[in-house]
């Protein structure tokens, strides 16, 4: 046990307990488990992009933890409905992406 200058043993023990509680609170409030490997990952700044990449290589949304490759491939409707990035699928209308994609498929370009 390290020597504790200017503290009684009780003060030192209380201080250590407080440090441990502060660390646990920080981890609980600022980290999330990677959906793939379950290791805790921290977002450096709440204002940053919600696209996260874990050390294991898995890419996911910080808000809803859904797979980011699927979101990129399929669209924002692949976020969980509770996620602020979730968007309903738009019905094909002239000029939107889905209408253009449907047209490409009809002519064999997609």
N, C-alpha and C positions, 0 to 999 in steps of 0.2 A: 504494500500500500504506500502511495507517495506521502511524503511528509507534508503537513498542512500548517504553514506559518500563519500566525495571527488569527487562527480559528480554533475553536474547541472541536473535539471529535464530532459532536452533535451538529455544529455549524457546517463542518465539512461534509458530513453525510447528507444534510439537508440541501446543501449546495449541489452536490452530485445528483441527488434525486430531481432537483429542479432542472438541471442541465439535461438529464435524460428525458424528462417530460417535455421540455422545449423541443428537443430533437424529434421525439415521437409526434408532437403536434405538427412540426414542420413537414415531416414525411407524409403524414395523413393529409395535409392541406395542399401540398405542392408536388406530389408525385402520384403516378398511376402505374399499375402493372402492365407490362407489354402483354397484349392478348395472346401472343404466341409462346414466348418463353417465360412469362410471368415475372421477369426481373423488373424492379422498379425503375421508372424513367422520369426525369424531371424536365419540365418545360422551363427554359431559362428566363423567358419574359412572357407574361400573360398577353402582351400586345402582339407577340410574334404569330406567325402562321400556325394553324392547327395541324398541319401535316407533320407527323413525327416519324423518325426513323430510329428504331432500336439498334443497339449494338449487334443483335442477332440478324439484322437486315430487314426485319419485318416493318412495313410501312402502314401506318394507321392514323385515323383522325383522333386528335386529342380529346375532342368533345364527346364522341360516341364510341370510340375504340374500334370502329369498323375498318375493314381492310381498305387501304387507300388505293391499291391497284384496281380493285373492283369498282370503287367510286370513280376513278379516272376513266375506266373502260366503259362503265354503264351509265354514269351520271349521278347527280346529287340526290336522286331518289334512293340511292344505296346507303345513305347515312340513316341512322335511326331516326324515326319520326320526331323524337324528342330533341334531336340535335339542331342547333341554330343554322347549320348548313344544309339541312334537309330541304329538298324542293320536290313537289309533286311532278310527275311526268306530264309535260305539256302535250295536249293532243296535237297531231300534225296540222300545222297551218302553213300557208304559203309563206316562204321566207325564213321559217325557223330551221334549226339544224336537223330536227327529226324528219321534217318534210323533205329537205334536201337529201338526207340519207336514204329515205324511202324511194325517192326518185332515182338515185344512183343504183339502188338494188334492182329497180325495174329495168334499167338499161344495161345492167351487168357490170357496172363500174365498181361496186363495193363487194 
